[in-house]
Amino acid sequence: MDVGPLLLAIVVAMALAFAFTNGFLDTANAMATSIVTRALPPRLAVTLAAVLNFLGAFISLKVAATIAEGIVIGDAITLTVVFAGLVGGMMWNLVTWYLCLPSSSSHALIGGVVGATLVSAGSSAVRGTTAVASILVPAVLAPLLAMLAAGGGTWLIYRIIRNVSPRIRSRGIRVGQIGSASLVSLAHGSNDAQKTMGVITLALIVQGTIRNEASVPTWVIVSSATAMALGTYVGGWRIIRTMGKGVTTIRSPQGFAVEASSAALILAASNAGFPLSTTQVCCGSILGAGVSRRPSGVRWGVVARIAVVWLLTVPASGLVGAVTWKATQFIGGFPGVAVMFLVALTFALGIYVAADRMPVNASNVNLTWTSCSLPRRAGFGIPAQAEEPTPAENPPPVPARRKRTAR
């Protein structure tokens, strides 16, 4: 019996599962600032992000080509390697989501594929020069450029609106935030959905279903976009809370600057074919907006934890990818892939059950930030935290108390 089609089906299913986790992990990139400033209600925000993520997947296919051809040599890998790489990327996505820390799905996917390739075919199968030039260099520069763009944008916006009446300012910035957040969602779809397209295309090439020079099939584009949009709709509330509340206090003008600068960088990267980490771009923008207003208002401890996660992403996902490949080889053939597929699904279910003990959702995502831990659930003798009021941009002066004169 030819198990090739069954093996390909499992790889495609794992790729779509990765796209789903990519969606809810990166919802915060577009909507965290709009939710925290209350420019959009939480549920409406994630619904809008899901629709635009789906549409954005059809803008360009250059990133898919980079993933499919630029990381590893297709002739040196197998479907088992692709599968193991996807397991590594998906597991790391779930771990960082549980910890409420934003990480790069791009780096997790790349790390998983590279780790599995290294143990199966050796270092010669990895295109090191291409990976560094097209992936690692943009990953280092992206947060720095985002910080500068968002910091400069925040300064400029405050200069523009300083003499505008509060009513016009509030309405105008809210409309601007909705527009800029929508643009980030569209840009995210144009970049991140293509990573899944690229991996599925790589699997089809390895299986011999399509030729190396073939374009990405339409069903791959639609299924990848749909999986990521569904994940986005579920809403990565844990990451939204950290990015919106944990890094710094975001006001409406800063939120507009964050989203506008992030969208510009992500769209430019998609057009150039760079599989950019949208998470790093948006985190860098939030940090730049916070530093430009008040550096002491940045929670540097949270920033440090996020940076550690970024540093561990490639080696950690690569290690999981390598172990997964070794396990499938130990069990042998198609049964090995099937067993590890069930292991990955069991791990995902366990993470979900553990996270559900102290959930973050649309009802508590805007509660006052106290630490990197989650907001406590009301009940069991634990009171719910009070909702943090949105700070006014220019609060009215407090009238001086009139002194009483002696008669």
Solvent accessible surface area in square Angstrom, and as a share of the most:
residue,aa,sasa,rsa
1,M,202,0.90
2,D,110,0.57
3,V,57,0.33
4,G,13,0.13
5,P,79,0.50
6,L,78,0.39
7,L,27,0.14
8,L,25,0.13
9,A,58,0.45
10,I,25,0.13
11,V,0,0.00
12,V,19,0.11
13,A,43,0.33
14,M,0,0.00
15,A,0,0.00
16,L,45,0.22
17,A,29,0.22
18,F,0,0.00
19,A,0,0.00
20,F,71,0.30
21,T,7,0.04
22,N,1,0.00
23,G,0,0.00
24,F,15,0.06
25,L,2,0.01
26,D,4,0.02
27,T,2,0.01
28,A,1,0.01
29,N,8,0.04
30,A,5,0.04
31,M,0,0.00
32,A,1,0.01
33,T,5,0.03
34,S,0,0.00
35,I,2,0.01
36,V,13,0.08
37,T,12,0.07
38,R,90,0.33
39,A,4,0.03
40,L,10,0.05
41,P,72,0.45
42,P,34,0.21
43,R,123,0.45
44,L,95,0.47
45,A,0,0.00
46,V,0,0.00
47,T,52,0.30
48,L,50,0.25
49,A,1,0.01
50,A,9,0.07
51,V,82,0.47
52,L,29,0.14
53,N,4,0.02
54,F,64,0.27
55,L,93,0.46
56,G,0,0.00
57,A,0,0.00
58,F,97,0.40
59,I,92,0.47
60,S,23,0.15
61,L,64,0.32
62,K,109,0.46
63,V,0,0.00
64,A,1,0.01
65,A,48,0.37
66,T,25,0.15
67,I,6,0.03
68,A,8,0.06
69,E,95,0.43
70,G,8,0.08
71,I,3,0.02
72,V,2,0.01
73,I,59,0.30
74,G,23,0.22
75,D,137,0.71
76,A,42,0.32
77,I,8,0.04
78,T,72,0.42
79,L,8,0.04
80,T,19,0.11
81,V,1,0.01
82,V,0,0.00
83,F,0,0.00
84,A,0,0.00
85,G,0,0.00
86,L,0,0.00
87,V,0,0.00
88,G,0,0.00
89,G,0,0.00
90,M,4,0.02
91,M,25,0.11
92,W,33,0.12
93,N,0,0.00
94,L,10,0.05
95,V,45,0.26
96,T,0,0.00
97,W,34,0.12
98,Y,80,0.30
99,L,87,0.43
100,C,6,0.04
101,L,14,0.07
102,P,1,0.01
103,S,0,0.00
104,S,1,0.01
105,S,2,0.02
106,S,2,0.01
107,H,13,0.06
108,A,0,0.00
109,L,1,0.00
110,I,11,0.05
111,G,1,0.01
112,G,0,0.00
113,V,6,0.03
114,V,29,0.17
115,G,8,0.08
116,A,0,0.00
117,T,0,0.00
118,L,79,0.39
119,V,56,0.32
120,S,38,0.25
121,A,39,0.30
122,G,29,0.27
123,S,86,0.55
124,S,93,0.60
125,A,3,0.02
126,V,28,0.16
127,R,95,0.34
128,G,39,0.38
129,T,117,0.68
130,T,53,0.31
131,A,13,0.10
132,V,72,0.41
133,A,59,0.46
134,S,23,0.15
135,I,6,0.03
136,L,79,0.39
137,V,68,0.39
138,P,15,0.09
139,A,10,0.08
140,V,100,0.57
141,L,88,0.44
142,A,5,0.04
143,P,18,0.12
144,L,98,0.49
145,L,88,0.44
146,A,0,0.00
147,M,56,0.25
148,L,133,0.66
149,A,44,0.34
150,A,0,0.00
151,G,13,0.12
152,G,42,0.41
153,G,23,0.22
154,T,0,0.00
155,W,152,0.53
156,L,95,0.47
157,I,21,0.11
158,Y,34,0.13
159,R,111,0.40
160,I,110,0.56
161,I,21,0.11
162,R,136,0.50
163,N,135,0.69
164,V,50,0.29
165,S,53,0.34
166,P,90,0.57
167,R,181,0.66
168,I,117,0.60
169,R,18,0.07
170,S,75,0.48
171,R,153,0.56
172,G,43,0.42
173,I,16,0.08
174,R,126,0.46
175,V,98,0.56
176,G,19,0.19
177,Q,1,0.00
178,I,54,0.27
179,G,41,0.40
180,S,8,0.05
181,A,0,0.00
182,S,24,0.16
183,L,77,0.38
184,V,0,0.00
185,S,0,0.00
186,L,48,0.24
187,A,0,0.00
188,H,3,0.01
189,G,0,0.00
190,S,0,0.00
191,N,0,0.00
192,D,2,0.01
193,A,0,0.00
194,Q,0,0.00
195,K,0,0.00
196,T,1,0.00
197,M,0,0.00
198,G,0,0.00
199,V,2,0.01
200,I,0,0.00
201,T,6,0.03
202,L,4,0.02
203,A,0,0.00
204,L,4,0.02
205,I,28,0.14
206,V,40,0.23
207,Q,64,0.28
208,G,59,0.57
209,T,81,0.47
210,I,35,0.18
211,R,174,0.64
212,N,90,0.46
213,E,126,0.57
214,A,37,0.29
215,S,90,0.58
216,V,21,0.12
217,P,27,0.17
218,T,99,0.58
219,W,126,0.44
220,V,0,0.00
221,I,20,0.10
222,V,62,0.36
223,S,28,0.18
224,S,0,0.00
225,A,0,0.00
226,T,54,0.31
227,A,13,0.10
228,M,1,0.00
229,A,12,0.09
230,L,101,0.50
231,G,0,0.00
232,T,0,0.00
233,Y,105,0.40
234,V,76,0.43
235,G,6,0.06
236,G,0,0.00
237,W,14,0.05
238,R,10,0.04
239,I,0,0.00
240,I,3,0.02
241,R,4,0.01
242,T,0,0.00
243,M,0,0.00
244,G,2,0.02
245,K,13,0.06
246,G,0,0.00
247,V,4,0.02
248,T,6,0.03
249,T,54,0.31
250,I,5,0.03
251,R,76,0.28
252,S,29,0.18
253,P,0,0.00
254,Q,4,0.02
255,G,0,0.00
256,F,64,0.27
257,A,4,0.03
258,V,4,0.02
259,E,2,0.01
260,A,40,0.31
261,S,14,0.09
262,S,1,0.00
263,A,0,0.00
264,A,63,0.49
265,L,41,0.21
266,I,0,0.00
267,L,54,0.27
268,A,62,0.48
269,A,8,0.06
270,S,4,0.02
271,N,103,0.53
272,A,62,0.48
273,G,6,0.06
274,F,73,0.31
275,P,4,0.02
276,L,12,0.06
277,S,3,0.02
278,T,1,0.01
279,T,3,0.02
280,Q,9,0.04
281,V,0,0.00
282,C,1,0.01
283,C,9,0.06
284,G,3,0.03
285,S,0,0.00
286,I,2,0.01
287,L,23,0.11
288,G,5,0.04
289,A,0,0.00
290,G,3,0.02
291,V,49,0.28
292,S,50,0.32
293,R,117,0.43
294,R,145,0.53
295,P,74,0.47
296,S,90,0.58
297,G,18,0.18
298,V,6,0.04
299,R,77,0.28
300,W,126,0.44
301,G,41,0.40
302,V,6,0.03
303,V,30,0.17
304,A,54,0.42
305,R,104,0.38
306,I,8,0.04
307,A,42,0.33
308,V,81,0.46
309,V,11,0.06
310,W,49,0.17
311,L,140,0.69
312,L,88,0.44
313,T,1,0.00
314,V,54,0.31
315,P,79,0.50
316,A,25,0.20
317,S,0,0.00
318,G,10,0.10
319,L,116,0.58
320,V,42,0.24
321,G,0,0.00
322,A,14,0.11
323,V,87,0.50
324,T,3,0.02
325,W,37,0.13
326,K,116,0.49
327,A,27,0.21
328,T,1,0.01
329,Q,93,0.41
330,F,183,0.76
331,I,78,0.39
332,G,29,0.28
333,G,56,0.54
334,F,50,0.21
335,P,79,0.50
336,G,0,0.00
337,V,1,0.00
338,A,29,0.22
339,V,63,0.36
340,M,23,0.10
341,F,38,0.16
342,L,112,0.56
343,V,67,0.39
344,A,0,0.00
345,L,77,0.38
346,T,93,0.54
347,F,66,0.28
348,A,26,0.20
349,L,113,0.56
350,G,40,0.39
351,I,23,0.12
352,Y,131,0.50
353,V,78,0.45
354,A,33,0.25
355,A,5,0.04
356,D,73,0.38
357,R,180,0.66
358,M,82,0.37
359,P,30,0.19
360,V,11,0.06
361,N,50,0.26
362,A,28,0.21
363,S,100,0.65
364,N,20,0.10
365,V,3,0.02
366,N,18,0.09
367,L,21,0.10
368,T,43,0.25
369,W,21,0.08
370,T,91,0.53
371,S,51,0.33
372,C,29,0.17
373,S,68,0.44
374,L,29,0.14
375,P,1,0.01
376,R,137,0.50
377,R,106,0.39
378,A,60,0.46
379,G,36,0.35
380,F,188,0.79
381,G,81,0.78
382,I,64,0.32
383,P,111,0.70
384,A,57,0.44
385,Q,46,0.20
386,A,83,0.64
387,E,103,0.46
388,E,45,0.20
389,P,110,0.69
390,T,64,0.37
391,P,46,0.29
392,A,58,0.45
393,E,49,0.22
394,N,93,0.48
395,P,93,0.58
396,P,111,0.70
397,P,125,0.79
398,V,136,0.78
399,P,118,0.74
400,A,101,0.78
401,R,223,0.81
402,R,219,0.80
403,K,177,0.75
404,R,234,0.86
405,T,119,0.69
406,A,105,0.81
407,R,291,1.06
